[in-house]
Amino acid sequence: ERNRRTAEQLTLELKHQTTRSFHRKALIASESGLNQESLAWTTKALEFATINHLDTALADYQQYYLESSLTQLPAILSDLSVDAFHTPMTPVPGGENILIAADVNNRYTLTCFDQSVNNPHWAQQFTQPVLAVTCSRDGQLIAVLTEPTNQAMSELVILDAKDGSPVTRSLIKLVAPRSLYLLDDRILVVDQRSIISYKLDDLVEQYRTPTTDFPIYHSVLSPDGSQLLTTHGRVIVRLWDVEHGIVQGLPIRLPLPIVGIDFQPGSSVVEFITTLEQRLAINLERIQLIARSPTTKPDPLERVTCADFHSHRLLSVTGTNQGRVSLKNRANSLFIPPLQFSKPIDHVHFSSDSHFLIIGSGKHSVSVFDIRKRQFTHKEIYHPGTIQAIHLSDDNRVLSVQQTNGLVRQWDLSRNASHNRTLDSHGAYLYTTILNGQLLSFQKHGKVDLRRVDSLNKIAASCDLGTLEPKATSFASTNETAFVMTPKTVHAISITDGLITLDTTQLAADLQAHAVNTTTHNIALSCSDRTLHIYDAKNNDWRRIDTLKKVFQQIAWYSSNTLVCLTNEYSDTQSLLEFVDITSQQIVHRTTVDHPQCKLHVDSEGTIRVVFENGITKLIADEFALGEVNYLGVQTAATQPTETAYLVRNDGRTSLFSKTGLQTFETLFPSQITNLTPNGLFGSVSEEGLTLFELGDSNAVSPPFKLPSNINHVTLLQREGIPHIITASDGGLQILPIAQPIQDLTDLTNYSLAISGIQVGNVGELFSDPSQIKRISKEVFVDRPLHTPASLSWLRANSTKIASSHWRPALHFTVARFERVKGLSTQEATKALDELVSVQLGLRDWDGVITSLLEGYNFTKQPRHLYQACILAAWTNSNDVYEQSLEQLVQQVKP
């Protein structure tokens, strides 16, 4: 019986050690920036703990770690799966389109995808597999070359890049084509041992060069298209005149094989990088070698496998078979310390703006390195197939990876693995607003839904307004009332006892302008029949003023009882301001403005200014006078976001008048400025996405969040202390939570479980998809309440920002672990005690920390634990505990 119990105890301890081993591997991977591998190991630890029925505290802790500590994984944007690829994917110049030649159901196709591989733009079929694809420099034409048939005939086709329609095509005789170039007036085909030129108009052959002694290994066309450089056997270089197909000068034999060629525009020098990282330079005018740098390889077995050059020859980058990436300046000195990978480097190149490095390693992983910040943004993103081609979009947002297993995977790098969650994917949403702390949403077909903040998936109440035309519908809202305005109808919506109250008014003439009083929640409307309509929110009734003699183009609330009304082009050089008392229905004051075109602007404090196109603003002060003059610094933009207190300047930045003066934010021509959250955050919506700003700080506090397509409106919602982005689009209603604090957006809580797979040693391939995580979580937490995720590393870094109660879920695990390992070894006991003390510090349990340190010393034998107990006791002014700690320290440690 004793042997049986001993065997059970040993087996259980081995299982715990196995789980801890998985967890250690996850920690090591996470600390190295290998977040995808860390996710796989953590998932394995959770699964192992569940299958073997280990204590739930351990599985609980693994779940917390899984949810809170794995960060910076990019979200999968889209996948394309085909039977096989024939050529690397080709980006089309001047846009985000990608050309992919593939075998789909035994059909050879070339497909043009618009930004995402989920959106095919057009497709063209061929009788033979596509061998080479190239585009004209302006992106208007595409040249396609197919593989030779049994009769050694290949098809050369010119396509229109807009719709893929054939412009011209011809059959040509080739041996083994190497590459294809599309110039302004000709097409250049590099064959195995010759170069052939064809006229662009009719594809008639212009010349065919004599056969070369050695096969052509690689070719590079000069930026102006006048010269072609070819390498033969990787060590012989020839320069060709493209116009006549004549070799210029004698062939040059290089000392080492070439892996990189830099053919810079406007320069007569070509630079090379060899397999030993030696840099060579050739003068194109004299066709001779003019410069040579020494080799820099300390390891005799290390060889350069790939290289690329900065667009302005400022930097060059190389990757080696030993996993080393070197970024060097023009003097061939290291620009940054070498980047070391565990596997050989297969791909390395600069992004289109030369701000990022894209690195492919170990045939399956892609990393992105920010050169300016000198840090990885994403490290070793794993792919199940061997990587064939990598492309980063011009805006550095979408990473496309083509694999030999027939898969193109696109990663969204603009946001790290967003928690973008769809609330409704069926309706087309126009607008959302926060009303009495609840979310109100409006759809195109007129349905209005009310959702409580604590249960956004459920519709608490709804009503119907009839179909809303997006271009003819405007919205306005206060904290208590939302207004929906069409040319002939105004709907006032409020919430009473959790239900929607709707008040609808028909207008006799078209609506021209409106103004909302944020204090009284009243709204004023100016119509084309020279009338004003006033909605009294307190009494829920409308008033009509029809004693006016003109149509007002803009109106604003000067006071609770007075409107200021603007009429542009009152004369050739003037505009007119009139102040209307809504009680007496009389104009109480008139003043002219010496400018035919201007606008009324109401800031966040309710102060009204007249804004001119040249950027000058005049304050409407007391007694109806135009007072203080401010200058924005530049002219205002032609189009301004609606319903906002912000002014967009013609340099793209945004200005805001406040009590402290004029603030300017580094926006980029926003189409919308969102509402302001209680903690002072607002969003700028532009082509980049949504960028968060904070009042008082001119710079953005977050990178742009990528938004769904066809966005109509964005709202910021504060929920449980965390801001959420609510997007209303043609594709539905979506919510994206943002981690706090904003400065750590790329370091906290934005993780993704949608990964393809990772090798975890001899355990086999682990597929970590969301369904598997949910299944494991259900097994672990059956009949047990879920807690807030609490990762120790995250808690340590943010201990001053969070409540002490958030540490409590981790306490049970750390106590149990210390009790389990304290007798095994001093090393294990030390690790467990340090972890336990961290949790107790987070709980502010000072006496518990001191007790743990004093009692734990018997197992750790670390004098620092006694010293820490003394210091903490002195810090907390616990005299008795301090004396006890000091006495034990003196007894155990010699002075």
N, C-alpha and C positions, 0 to 999 in steps of 0.2 A: 504493500500500500504506500509505504514511504517512497519507493522507487517510482511508482505511478505518479504520485504528486510531484516528485522532483522532475520527472519527464514533462509533465504538463507545464510546470513553472518555467523550465528551460525552453520549451516550445513557445510559450507565450512571450518570453523575453526575446527569443530570436525573431518573432514576428514584430515586436516593438522595434528591435534594432533594424530590421528590414525597412519598416516604415520610416524610421528616423533617417536611414540611409537615403531613401527617396527624397525626404524633406531636405537633407543637407545638399543633395545634388540640385534641388530646386533653388535653394539659397545661393549656391555657387553660381548657377546659371543666371539668376536674377542680378546678382552683384556684378556679373560680367556683361550685363546688358542683353543677355540672350533670353528675352522675355518669353518667346514662343517655346523654347526648350524648358524653361522654368514652369510654364503652364502644364506641359506634358508630364513632367516629373511630379508636380503637385497633384494633378489628377490621378496619377498612378498611386500616389500615397493614399489619397482619399479612397480610391477603389479598393486597394489592398486592405486598408483598415476596416472597410465595410464588409468585404467578403469574409474576412477572418474573424469577424465579430469582436474586434478590439473595443476598448472602452470608448464610450461615445464622446467623452471629453477630448480625446485625441482626434477623432473624426471631426468633432466640432471645430477644433482649432485649425485643422486642415481646410475645412470649409471657409473659415474666416480668412485664412491666408490666400486661398484661391480667389476670393471675391475682392479683397482689398489691396493685396500687395503686387499683383501682376499688372503692370502698366505698360503703356507705350506700344501695344500691339496695334498695327494698323487694321482698319476694317476692310473686309473683302467687298469691293465695289461690284464686281461682276465676274462671271466665268464663261468661257467659250470652249466647248469640247467638240473636236472633230476626229476623223479617222487618222489623219496624218498631215503634217505641214511639209511643204516643199521648199520654201525659202524663208529666211527670217522676215518678220513683220517689218513693214516700211512705213514711216510717217510721211504724210503729205505736207510739203512746205506751206507755210502761211495759215495753218489751222491745226485743229486737234484730230483730224481724220487719220485713221490707220488702215493700211492695206495688208490683208492677210491672204496668202495663197495656201489653199488646203485641199485635201481629198475628203469630200463629204458624201457618204453613200455612193462611192465609186464614181463620183462626178468631180472633175477638176475645176475648181472655182477660184476666182479672185474677188474678194469682198471688201468693200470700203465701209468701215464702221465710223460712226459719228460720235467721237469722244468715248463712248462706252461700247464694249463688244456686245452689249444687249441691244444696241440700236444700229442694225445694218442700214447703211445709206443706199447702197446698190450692190449688185453682184453680177459677175460676168463668167460664163462657162467656157471651157476650152477642151479640145479633144485629147491633149497631152498634158502631163503635169507642168505647172509653171516653174521655170528654171530661174528666171531673174526678173525683177521689177525695179523700175526707177522712175523718178518724176522730174519734170522740168523745174527750173529754178523758181518760176513764178507759181508753180503748183497747178497749172491749167491743164497739162497733158501728162499722161502716164504711158510708159513704154513697157510692154510685156513680151518676154521671150520664153517659149515653151521648150521642153526637152526634145532632142532629135528623135524622129521616127526610125523605123528599121532601115529606111532609105536615106538616113542621115539628113533629113529635112526638118528644120525647126520653123515654127510660125512666129513672125514678128508682128505685133499688133500695137497700134497707137490708139489710146482711149481718151475720151473726154473726162476729165476728173470730176466734173459736176454730176453727171448721171451714168458714167461708165459706158456710154455708147461708143462703138468703134468709129474711129476717124479714118483709118486706113490700115491695111494688113497685107502681108506678103509671106511667101515661103522662101526661106534662105537655107543655103547649105553650110553647115558647120560641123566641126569635129567634136570638140568638148568645150563649150562656151564657159568663160570664166566670169565675166562681168559685163554690164550694160550701162551706157551713159546716154542721156537725152540732152542735146544741146539746142541752141536757138534754131539752127538750120540743118542739123544732121543727127543721126544716131550712130554711136560708136559701140561696136561689139568687140570685146577682147576674147579671142578664141584661144585654144591651147597653145598655138605657136605663131599666131598672126593677129593683126588688127584690121577690122573691116569697117568702112564708113558707108552709110546709106543716107540718101537725101531724105529729109523729113517729109516732104510733100507726097512723094510717090514710092518711097523705100527702094529706089533704084541704087544699085551699088556704085559708089564713087571710086573707091580704091580698095585693094587688099594688099597688105604689106607682105614682103617675102617671108618665108618660114624662118623662125629663129632657131639657133643651135640648141638652146635649152628651153623647156616649157616655161610659159609665163606663170609665175607663182602668185603675184599680187600686182595690182595696178592702182594708181591714184591720179585723178584729173586735177589740173591746176584750177584755181578759183575762177579765172577768166575763160577757161575752156580752150586755151590755145596750145597747151602742152599736156602730154600724158607720160607719166613715169611708170615704168614696169620693172618688176624684180624677177629674176630668173634663178631658180634654185636657191632663192633667199639670200644670195651673196652677190649676184651680178645685177647692176642697175643700168637701164637704158632710158633715154629721154627721147620722146617722139614729138614731131611737129604734127598737130592734129589736122591742120588745114590740108597738108599734102601727104601725110603718112610717111614722112622721112625721118630716119634716125638722126638726132643731133649729136654730133661728136662720137667718140669711141665709147664702148661699154666700160663701166667702172666696176672693178672688182673690190668689194668691201671685205674687211678682215673677218667679220662675224655675221651670222644670220641676223636679219632685221625683223623686229616685231612692231615698230612704230614709225610712221612717216608723217612729217609736218610740212605741208605745202601751203605756206602762208600767202594771202593776197598782197599784192604790191611789193613783193620781195623776190630777189633773184637767188635766194638761198633756200635749199631744202635741208631739213634736219632729220636725222634718223636716230633711233634707239635700238641697240643690239641686245642680244640675249644676255650679255654680261653687263648690261646697263651702261654701256659706253655710248656717248653721244657723238655723232658724226655730222658734218655739214658739207654740202656740195654746192658749188657755185654753178648756177644754171647757164650763165653766159659763157663761162670758160669750160664748163663740163669737167670739173675736176674737184677732187677732195681738198678742202681748204682748212678744216679744223677737226680735231679729234680730242676727246676727253679721256682721262685714264679710266680703266675699269674699276668698279667699286664693290665687287662681290667678295665678301670675306669668306664665304663658304664655297669651296670648289664645286660642290654639287648643285648650288643654287643657280637657277636660270630665270631670266625674265620671260614671262609667258604672254603678257599683254601690256599695252601702253597707250596713252592718249595725251594730247596737247591742249593747253588752254587756248581759247579762241584768239587771244592777242599775244600768244607766245610768252606769257608771263610765267606760266607754270607748266610742268609736265608731271605725269603720274605713271608709275610702273607697278606691276604686280608680278610676284615670283611664284615658283613651284613650292617654295617653303612657306607660303602664306603671308609674305611681307608686302605691304603697300607703301611706296615711297612717293611723297609729294615734294618736288624740287622746284627751285626758282631758276631764273635764266643763267645764273652762275653755276648751276648744277649742285647747289648746296641744298640741304634739307630745309624745307619750308616749315615743317612740323616734324615731331618725332615719328618714326615709322609706325604704321598701324599693323599689328600682328594678328593673324588669324591662324586657326589650328589646321586649316586645310589649304590646298593650293588655290591660287587666284586664277579664275578663268576669264572674267570680264572686268574691265575697269574703264570708265570714261566719265567726262565732265557732263553736267547738265547743260541745256542750251544757253543758260545765262552764266555758266561757269561758277555758280555759287555752291554747287553740290557735287560730290563724287558718288557714282553708282558703282558698287563693287559686287561682283559675283564670285563666290568661293565654294569649293567643294562640290561643284556641279549642281548643287541643290539650293543654295542660300544666296540671298541678295541683301546687301546693306546699303544704307544711305548716310553719307557723312557731310555735315555742314562745314564748309571750309572757313566761312567767316567766324562762326562760333567755335570752330575746332572741336567738334563733338559729334557723335553719332546721333542722328534722329531716329534711325531704325537699324537694328543690328541683326544680321543673319536671319532674315525671314525665310522660313523653310518652305520648299516646294517638293512634292512627291516625285516629279519627273525631272530628268536632266534638263537644265536650262539651255535653251537654244538662242534666245535673243531677249534683250532688256531695253525698255524704252520708258523714259520719264517725260511726261508732257511738258510743254513750254512753260506752263504756270507752276511746275513742280508739285502738282497735286496728285496726278494719277500715275502710278507705277504699273506698267504692263509687262508681264513676264511670259514669254512663249516657251513651252516645254516640249520635249520630244515625245511625250506620251499623248500628244494631241490636245493639250490644254493650254489656253491662254487665261491667266489669272490677273485681274486688275485690282490693285490695292488703293484705297483712298488714304493718301498721306496728309490731306489737309486737316483732318482731325484724327486723333488716335482712337480708333475703335469706338466710335460713338455709341451711346446707348439709345440711339434714335429709335423711338418706339411709336408705332402707329396706333392712334386712338380710333380712327375711322378711315378706311381705305376706299369706301364706296362713294362718298359724296365729294363734290367739288366745292371747296370752301373759299369764301371771299374775305372774311374778316373775323377777328376775335378780339375780345376786350375783357377786362376784369371788372365785374360789377358786384359791389358789396362783398368782395373777397371771393367771388365765384366766377367761373369761366363761362362766357357767353360766346357762342359761335354762330356764324351766318353762312348758309349755303346758297349756291347760285339759284337753285329752284325755290328758294324762299324759306326753307325750314330753319328755324332758330332753336338751338339746343342749349340748355343750361346744365353745366356739370359742376359738381362740388369739387373743391380742390383736393379733398382727401380721398375721393373715388372718381377719378377722371374718366374711367372706362364706362361709368354708368351715366345715363342721361336722366337727370332729376326732373326736368320739365321741358316742354317744347311748345312752339306755336308756328304758324305758317303765315308768311307775308305775301306769298305769290312770287312769281319769277322775278329775279333781280338781274338787270343788265349791268355787267361790270363797269362799262365805261360811263353809264348814266346814273350810277348809284354812288352816293357818298355817305360816309359814316362819321359820327362824332359821339363822344361819350364823356361823362363825368363819373365820379365814384358811385353815383346812385342811378343814373339814367343813361341809356344808350339811344341814339337817334339814327334812323336809317332814312335817307332822303333820296327820292327819285324826282324827276322833273315835275311831277304833278301830285306826289304823295309824300307825307312825312309820318313816320312811325316813331312813337316814343315808347321805349321799353323800360320797365322797372321790375324789381323783384319784391314780392310781398308774400311773407310766410312760406318761402321756398317755391313759390309759383311765379310764372311770368305774367305781368300785367301789361297789356298792349293798348295803346291809344293811337288811333290812326286818323289823320286829317287830310282831306283832299284840298289841293290848291287850284285856284281858278286860272293861274298863269304859271309859266315855267319858273322854277327856282333859279336865282342868279347867285346868291351868296348867303352864307349863314355865319352865326357867331354863337358860341356857347359860353355862358357865364359859369365858371367853375365854382364860384362861391354860392350862388343861389340855385344853380343847376337849371336855369332858364335858357331857352334858345331863341334867337331872333333870326328871321328869314326875310330876305329881300327877293321880291318877285318881279317879273318882267312887266307887270301891269302897274308899276309904281306904288306898290303896297308893301307894308311891313307886317309880318305875322310874329307875334310874341307868344311863346308857350310858358305859362306859369306852372312850374313843377310843384310848388307847394299846394296850389288849389286845383291842379290838374285841368286847366282850361286854357283856351287860346284867345288872344286879342288881335284885332286887325286895325292897322293904321292906313287909311286910304286918302289922307289929305296931302300927300306929297306930290311933287311936280316932276320928279325925275326918277330914273332907275339907278339904284346904288350898286356899284360894281364890287365894293368890299365894305364890310361892316365889322365893328368890334364894340365890346362893352366898355364904355368909359367909366360907368358906375352902375350900381344896381338898378338905376332908373333912367340912365342916359346911354344912348348909342352914338358912336362916332361913325359917320358914313363918308366914304370916299367916292368921288366921281373923277375919273381920269379924263384928260383931254377936254377939260372945261372950256379951255381956249387953246390956241396954238402953242402957248408957252406955259400954261398953268393947269393945275388940278384943284379941285374944290373939296374942302372938308366941311361937313355940316354935322352939328350936334343936335340929336333929336331927343326930346323928353317924351318917354312913352306914356306918361300919365296924362299930360296935357295934349299929347299928340302934336306938339309944335316944335319947330326948329328954333332952338334957343341961342345958337351962335353959328356964324359962318366965318371961314378963313380960307384964303387961297395959298397954294403952294407953288412956288416958281419952278415947276417942272411938269411937263405934260404926262409923264408916266412915273408912278411910284406905287408902293404897296404899304398896307397896314401890317404891322407885326406886333404880336402880343407875346411877351416873354413869360417865363414861369411864374413871375410875381404878379402878373396881370397888368404890367406897365405897357402902354401902347407907344410905338414908335412909327414914324414914317420912314420907309427905307427907299433909297434911290438906287438906280442901276450902277452908279459909280462907287457904291460902297459907303456913302455918307448916310447917317441916320439922324433923325431929329426926334427928340422926346416930346410927347404931348403932355405938358405939365398941367398944374392946376389952373383954373380960370381959362381953360380952353386954349392956352398959348403953346406955341412951339418953342421948346426950351433947349436943353443941352444937346450939343452936336457931337456925335461919335463917328469915327471912321474905321471901317473894318480892316483897312489896309489894302484891300483889292476890291474889284467889282464883285457883285453878287452873281451867282450862277443863273442861267436863263430859266432853268426849271428848279423848283423848290419842293421838298417833301411836304405833303399836306398834313394838317392838324398837328403841328409841332411848334415848339418855342425856339427852335434852332434855325439858323440861317446858313445856307451853303454858299461858300465863296466860289469864284470861278477858278481857283487853284485846287478845288476838291476838298479843302478843309471846311470845318463847321464851326460856327461861332455861336455863343450863348451869352445873353445878358443876364446877370444875376446881381445880388446885393453887393458882392465883392468886386464887381466890374465885368469886363468883357473876357470870357474864356474862349480859347480856340483849341479844337481837337483835331488830331491828325487823321482825319477820315479821307476817303477816296470817293468823292461824288456820290454820296449815299442817295438811294432812291426812297429810303424810309428811315426815320429815326424812331426807335421803339419807345414805349413807356418807360418811366423811371421806377426802379425797384426801391423798396424801403431803405436798403443800404447804399443807395446812390449809384446804382449801375444802370446804364442804358446801352442799347445796341445800335450800331450803324450797319444798315443793310446795303450792300453794293454788289458788284459783279464778283468780288472776292468771296462773298458770303456774309456772315454776320460777325462783326468785330465788337467786342465789349469795351466800353470806356467807363471811367469812374469820374464823377464830378470832382473838379480840383486837379485832375491829372490830364495833361494834354495828350499823352501817349496811350496807346491801346494797352489794356491789361490782359489781353488774350490774343492768340493767333486767330485768323478767320475760321469760323465754323462753316463747314460746307453745308448748304441748305438743299432741300429737294428742289427739283425743277419746277418751273411754272408757279413760283411763290407769289401769292397775292398780299399776304400780310403776316407780320411777325409780332408776337407779344412776349414779354418777359413776365414770368410768373414766379413769385417767391413761395416755395413749398418746403416746409420743415427746415427752414433756414438755408435752403439751397436754391439758387435761381434755376429756372427751367426755361428753355426756348420752346414756345408754341408756334408752329408754322401752319398757316392756312394756305393750301395750294389746290390746284386742279386735281392733284392725286390724292387728296385727303387731308386729315388732321393728324399732325405728328407732334411728339414731345421729346425734347432732348435735355436731360439733366446736366448741370454743370457742376464740377467739383469745387469745393471751397478749400482753401482760399484761391482766388482767381490766379494768383501768381504761380500756383503749382498745377495748372491745368494739365500739363503734359506728364505730371508725376503722380497723379492721384486718380484712382477709381475709374478711369476710362480704359477699360480692357476689352478684349474680344475673345470669345470662345470659338469663333468661326474660323478655325485653322484646319489645314489639310492633314497634317500628321507629322510625327517626329520620331526618329530612331532613339530609343532609350536603352542603349547598351544591349545586353543579351535578353532583355525582356520582350523584344519584338517591336513591331510598329504599333504605336498607340494613336488611335484616331480620336481626337478630342473635339467632339461637336456638341452643340448646346443640348441636344436630346440626351446624350450620354451623361452630361453633367446633371441634368434634371433627374435622370433615373437614379444616379448615385445619391443625389441629395435627398430624394424621397426615401431611399432605403435607410439613410443615416438619420433623418429627422422625422421618422414616422412617429406620430402622436407626441411630438416634442415641439415646443415653440421655437421659432427662429429668432435670432438675436441680431443686433447691429454688428456688421463685420468689424473686427478689431485685430489688425495685424500689429505685432509688436514693433516692427521696424517703423511702420507708419505712426504708431502711437508715440514712440520715442521722439520722432522728429516733430510731432505736433502736440506734445503733452501740454503746452501752455494754452492751446487753442480749443481744447475739447473738455467735456465734463468728465469727472473722475469715474462716473458710473460706466463709461464706455470701456474701462479696463476690466470690469468685473468678469465678463465671459472668459477672459484669458487666465484668470486667477486659478480656477479649478484645475486646469491643465498643468500649469506650472508647478502648483503644489504637488499634484499627483506625480509629476515627472521627477521632482526632487526626492520625494519619498522613495521612488522606485530605483533611482540610480545612486543615491548618496553613499551606499555601501560598496558600490562596484569599484570605483577608483576615485582618486582625488581630482583627476582631470574632468571626469564626467560630473562629479559633484560640483566642481567650480562652475562649469557651464550652466548647470541647472540652477544653482544658487543665484548667479548673476541675472539669469532670466527672471527668477522669482522676485528678486529685489527690484528689478525694473518695473514689474507689474505693481508691486506694493507702493513704489514711489508714485506711479501714475494714480493710484487710489488715494494718495496723500495719507497713507497709513504709516506714519513715521515710527510709532512704537513697534508695529509689526516688522518694519524693515530692520530696526535695531535688533529685535529678538531673533530674526532669521539670520542676521550676520553673526551674532554671538553664538547661536547654537550651530549654525552651519560651519563655523570654523573647525569644529571637531571632526568634520568629514573632509573639508577642503584643505586644511592646513595652510591657508593663505593669510599671512599677517595683514595684508591690506584690508581684509574683511573686518578685523578688529579695529584697525585704524579708521575705516569708514564709519563703523558704529560710533566711535568716539566723536568724530567730527559732526555727524548728524545729531547726536545727543546734545552737543554743545550748541549747534545751530538752532535746535528746537527749545533750548533753555530747560532741558529736563535734567536737573541737578543730580537726582538719585540715579537715573539711568546712566548719566555721564560718569559718575564715580564708579559704578559697576563696570562699565565698558573700559574705563581707564585702568582699573585694577586688573581686569583680565588681560588687557594688552601688556601691562608691565610684567605679569606672570609668564606670559608666553613668548614675548619678544624681548631680546636683549637690547639695551640702549646702543 
